[in-house]
Amino acid sequence: MAKKNKKSGLSFAKYLSIFLIIVTILVLLLIYFIGILPLEYFIVLAVLFLIINFVVIMLLNSKGKIRNSIGILLSIILLIIMIVGILYEFNTLDFLKQFGFNSYKTENYNVVVLKDSNFEKISDLNKEDIAHMDNKEHDGLNEFIKNISTKIEFESIVLDDMTELVDNLVSEEVVAIILEDAQLDIIEEEDSENYEKLKIIYNDEVEITIDKIGDAVDVTKDSYNIFISGIDTYGSVTKVSRSDVNMLVTVNTNENKILLTSIPRDYYVLLPKYDEYDKLTHAGIYGIDTSIDAIENLLDTKINYYVKVNFTSLIDVVDALEGIEVNSNYDFTTQDGYHFTKGLNELNGIEALSFVRERKAFADGDRIRGQNQQLMLTALINKVMSPTIIMNYADLLDALKDKFVTNITDTEVTDFIQMQLANNASWSIESISLDGTDSYNYTYSYQNSKLYVMKPNSKSVEKAQEKIAEVLN
């Protein structure tokens, strides 16, 4: 009977040894496939795993009862660690799938009527007139019109811009109009009185294919520009909307330099695609490609990559990092009631969003907001680059899932991480902001009335152009 138990014990040790080897091979294959570790690090890790496995397997299959028990205990601990590691690896692979050019943008169109009208649903507009802008110039609008044409019969009335649409609706020259979400946001900001008279009775989302943006470079050797666009919405980040954060990140990998160039949201810029001037924030409603064209034209530089985020992105990332420390230059209270002191402030996600959005608390408004956005981005970069990121790794991946769109590929991300791990270099981060003068002018998006804009200061623009070129070269 004792012999039989001994054989069973040996059999269990052998099975456990085989399982340990299989799990170890899987862990190493996943690490190699992800490609984050430099080759020399991977080799060291693989050798370390082999040595540990050899020792544990020897103990497992030893004849001594104590050594055998120690081997079983160590193998179970090792298996738990490796299984947790596999879960992390699969999370990383899932996260990396988000990288790479997103070939579409999302627009959300609405059928809008007067709030005190009797129209409550789309079918109520059958055989009525519906006004909209020229659908031949807007692919998303064209698709939306085709959509509602399958539901009702209506007569199209084409008008020049959104202000004319709203004016015609309010004066009851038409009974309904079509506007995209971002256009309604502009009307709410610029014409709140008329906005309060409107109601939406139907909406639908339209996906539009976009052309490839940017030229890839070797992110471990070359210098390049990344455009960060923060849109003023929650939820889906593929949606077009006003771009409240417009920041150019210039990276020099040879000298480990990063330059942050902040551009005020109301900067009056040329939209090359339409050959018209508008606020930079409005460029976002036509897609990130339009924002990029405008900034390339303004700063006389080439943008290689972009990252587009929204309000939800910042909240979730900061919370996943268990808060962030930001050094404020001012003592101020935001419109939504959060107070920040001059000096170091520890912020959670909601507080971080309030910090970067506030402009009305400052005499210099958008200029200070741009500086605060740079302070936030610098704090985020420093925390993500620090060793403490390991403690928040899984939470950070979960927080970033579906919270951004970018044309940076997963290979470029892993190549950059490999480089950083191999060099362990510290980065110098410098910040500049474009300046201008308060003004009022007509804009492409809101043509019938002059809006507040910031007229670019030519010396400020030239200085930024020179600084960007200096870091790139």
N, C-alpha and C positions, 0 to 999 in steps of 0.2 A: 504493500500500500504506500509506504514511504517512497519507493522507487517511482511509482506512478506520479506522485505529487512533484517530485524533482523534475521529471520529464515535462510535466505541464508548465513548471516554472521556467524551464529553459525555452520552451516553445513560446511562452508569452514574451520573454526577453528578445527572442529573435524577431517576432512580429513587431514589437515596439521599435526595434532597431531599424527594420525595413521602413516602417512608417516615418521614423525620424529622418531617414535619408531622403525619402520621397518629398517630404515637406520642405526640407532644406534645399533640395534641387529646385522646387517650385518657387521658393522665396528668391533664390539667386537668379533664376530665369526672369522673374518679374522685375527685379531691380535692374537687370541688364536691359530688358525690353523698354522700361520706362526711360532709361538713359540719363538720369539726373547725376549719378556719381561719375566723376572722372575715372578713366580706366585703371589708373594706379590705385585709387581708393577701392574700386570694385575688386581688384586682385587681392588686396590686403584683406578685405572683408571675406572673400571666398576662402582664402587660406585660413582665416580665423575660424570660420564656420567648420571647415574640415578638421581642424585641430580639436575644437570643442566636441564635434560629433565623434571623433575617434576616441577621445577620453571617455565620453559618456557611454558609447557602445561597448568599450572594453570593460567598464564597470558593470554595465547591464549583463554582460555575458560571463562575468567572473564567477568563480565557484564559491567565493566567500559570501556569506549571507549579508553581512554589513555592507560590503562593497556593492553587492547586488541591489540592496535597498537604496543606497545612495545614488546608484545609476538610474533606478526607476524614478526617484524623486527629481533628479536633475533633468532627466529626459522629459518628464511632465512639465516642469517649469520652462524648459527650452521650447517645447511644443506650443505652450500657451503664448510665449513671447512671439514665436514665429507666426502663429495663426493671427494674432493681433496685427503683426507686421503685414501679413497678406491682405487683411482688411484695409489697412492704410494704403497698400499698393493699389488695390482695386479702386479705392476712392480717388487716388491720384490719377489713374488711367481715365476714370470717368470725368474728372475735372479737366484733364488735358484735351478731351474731345471738344470742349467749347472753343478752343483756339482755332484760328484759321478764318479766312474771309467768309463773312455772312452774305450770301448772295441776294438778300432781299431786305426791304424795309417795310414797315407796317404803317398804314394810315387809317384813321378811324373817322369816317364821314357820318354826318348827321343831317336828317331832315328837320328843319327848324320852323316853327310857326309862332304866332303871337300867343302869349300866355293866356290872354282872355278870349281866345278864339274857341270855336267848338270842335276843332280838329284834335283828336286824341290818338289816332293810330294811322298808319300809312294808307290803309284802304279808304279812309275818309277823304283822301286827296285824289281819288279816281276822277279823271277828266278835268282836273284843275291845272292851273299854271304853276310851275315850279321854276324859280330862278336859280342860276348857278353861274360860276365863272366858265371860261372857255375850256371845255373838256378836252379839246385837241392838244392843249398845252400841258395837261395834267393827267398822267396815265391812271393814277389812283381814282381821280374823279370820274374818269371815263368808265372805269370798271364798276364804280358804285352806281352810276346812272344806268348802266346795263342791268345791274342787279335789280334796282327798283322798277325798271321797265318790264320785268317779268311778273311784277306784283300788281301794278296799276298802269292805266293809260294816263299820260299827262303831256302837257305842252311845255317844251323847254324854252326858257327865256335866258339868253346869255347876257350877262353884265360884266363890267370891267374888273371890279375888285370887291373885296368883302365889305367895305364901307358903303358902297352903292347897293349891295345886296341888303344890308341891314336897313339902310334908309328907305329902300323900296318896300321892305316888309313892314316897317313901323308906320309908313304912310299908307299902308294897305293897297299899294299898287300891285303887289303880288300877295298870294296867300301863304306861300312857303318858299324857303330857300335851302340851299345845301352848303354846309360849312364843315371843314375838318376840325377836329378837337383843338389843334394848336391855333387855328384861326379864331375859334371861340375864346380861347385864353387871351388872345390879343385884344379882342373886343371887350372882354371883362376888365382888362387892365386900362384900356384907353377910352372906353365909352361905357362906363358902368351903368349909367342911367338907361340906355337902350338895352344893355345886356339883361337887366332885370325884367324886361318885357318879353323875353324869349323863353320858349320851352322846346325841348326835343321830343319828337314823337316816334322817331325811328333812327337807328344807327347800325352800322355794319363795318367790319374790319376788312381792309383790302391789303393784300401782299403784293409788292411790286419788285420785280427783278432789277438789280442795280449792277452797273459795270464794276469791274475790279478796280480797287483803289490802292495806290502806292506801289513803289518798287522796292522789293526785298533787298537786304544787304546781309553781310556776315555780321551778326550781332555781337560776335566775340572779338572782332578785329576792326570793323569800320565804325565811323561816327554816323549818327542818324537822328532824325526828328520823330517824336511821337506826339500826336495831337490827342489831348484828353478833353472830351466833351461831356459835360454833366447836364443832362436834360432835366427840365423842371416837372417831372412826373414821378408817380409811383407805379409799380407793376412792371409790365413788359418793357424791356429796354430796347427792343427792336422798333418800338413806336417812334415816329417822328414827333418832335416837339421843339420848343424854344430851348436853345442851348445857353443855360445860365452860367456855366463854367466853361471857359475857353482858355486852355493852357497848353503851351508848346513846351515839351520836354526835350531838350537837346542833350544827347548822350555821346560822350567821348570815352570809348572803352579803353583806349591806349593810355590815357592819363587819368582815368577814373573820375571824370568830371561830369556833373549834371547841371544844366542851366534850366531854370524854370522861368518861362516868360508868360506873364499873365496879361490877357487882353480883356478890357472891360466889355461887359455884355452889350452895352449900348453904343459901342464904337461904330462910327459911320463908315462902312466899307463898301467897296464895289463887289457885287456878285457877278463874276465873269460869265457864268452860264446864262444870265439874263441881261447882262450889260446894263444893270441898274444898281443904284445905291440903296442900302438898307442897314438897319441895325444888325450887328453880328449875331445877336441872339435869335433874330428872325431867320437867319440862314438855316438854322437847325430844322425848321419846319419843312424844308425842301429836301432834307437828308444830310447825312454827315459829309457826303461828297461835296455838297454846296458849301458847307462850312470850311472844308479843307481848301477848296479852290480860292475862297475869299482870303484865307490866312496866307496861303502861298503867294497870292498876289500882293498882299499887304506887306509881308516881311521878306519878299524876294528870296524865298528858300523852298526847298522841296521837302514835303512831308512823306516819310516812308511808311509810318504805321499810325494807327489810331486805336484808342480805347474809348468806348462810349458807355457811360454809367448813368444811373439816375438816383433819386433820393433813397430808394430802398437799398441800393448797393452800399452806400456809405454807412447807413444805420447798421446793416447786418455785419459788415466787415469790422467796424469799430467794436461792436458787441462781441464778435468772435475773438477779437484780440484782447478781450476783457478790459476794454477801455484804452484810452490813449492820452498822453500828456502833451498839451500844446502850450507854447509860451506866447501869451497874448501881449501885444504892444499897447493895448488900451484896456481901461476899465469901462465896461458898457453893459447895458441890458437890452435884450432883443425884443422884437415886437411880440413874440410868443412867451415872454416872461422869464427867460433864462438870463442869469447874471454871470458875467465873466470878469475876473479881476486881472489887473495888469500883472504879468508874470506867469508862473506855471499854473495850468488848470488841468485837472484830470476829468476827462469827459467820457460819457457813454455815447451810444449811437445817436440817440435823439438830440442830445446836447451838441454833439459834433455837427450834425446837420444844421442846427440853429446857429452855431458859430460861423459856419461858412456861408450861410444864406443872408445874414443880416447886413443891411446897408443903410437903413433909415436912421440908425442910431448915430451915424457919423456925418459930419459936415461934408467930408469928401466922399461920402456914399460908396459908389461902386469901386473906387480906387482902393479903399480900405478893405472892402469885401474881397477884392482880388488878392490883396496881401494876406488876408486871413486864410484864403484857399491855399495859398502857397505854404503857409505855416502848417496847415493840416496835412498837405501832401508830403512835406518834409518829415513830419512826425510819423506818418504812415510808412514812408520808405525806411526810416531809421528803425522802426519797430520790426518791420518785416525782414530787414537785413540782419537783425540781431539773433543770437542763439536762442532767445526765449521763444521764438516762433515755433520751436519743436513742441512746446507745451500746448500750443493752440492750433497745431497743424490741421487736425481733423475738423475742428470747428470752423477754421478759416476756409477750408475747401467747401464745406457745406454752405457757408455764408456766401461764397462767390458763385455758387452754382446758379446758372441762368440769370446772373446779375450784371453781365457785361457782354458787349460784342466787340470784336477786334479782328484785325487782319493779321495779327501776329500768330504764327503757326506754333503748334505744340513742339516741333523740333527746335524752333528758335528759342522757345522758353527753356527747354531742357539744356540746350547748348549754353545759354546764358548762365543757368544755375551751375552747370559743370564748371564754367569759367570762374564763377564767384567762389565756388568751393575749393577749386584748385589754387586760386590766388589769395583767397581770404583778404581781399583788398578793402580798404575803407574808401568811401566815396566823398568827394567834396561837392556840396550842393550850394549853388548860388541862385539868387532870385532877382528878377527885374520885372518892372511893370510898365506897360505903355500908358502914356498920359494924353490928355486932350482938354478941350474946353467945352463947357456946356453950351448947347445950341438947340435949335429946333429946325427940322427940315422934313421934306416929304420922303417917304420910304416906298420901296417897291411893294411891300406887303400891305401898306395902308395908305393908299395914294391920295385920298381926298382931303386929308388933314395933316398938318405939320405935327410931328411927334418930337418928344425930347430925344436927342441923340448926343453923343460925345464926338465932337469934331477932332480927328487925330492931330496931335502935335507932331509936326514933321521931324523936329529934332529928336523927339522921343522914339519915333519909328526908325529913324536912321541909326540911332544909338543901338536899338535892339537888333537891327539887321547886322550891324558890325559885330556885336557881341555873339550873336548866333553863328555867324561865319567864323569868328575866332575860335569858338569851342569846337565847331565841326572840323576845322582845319588843323 
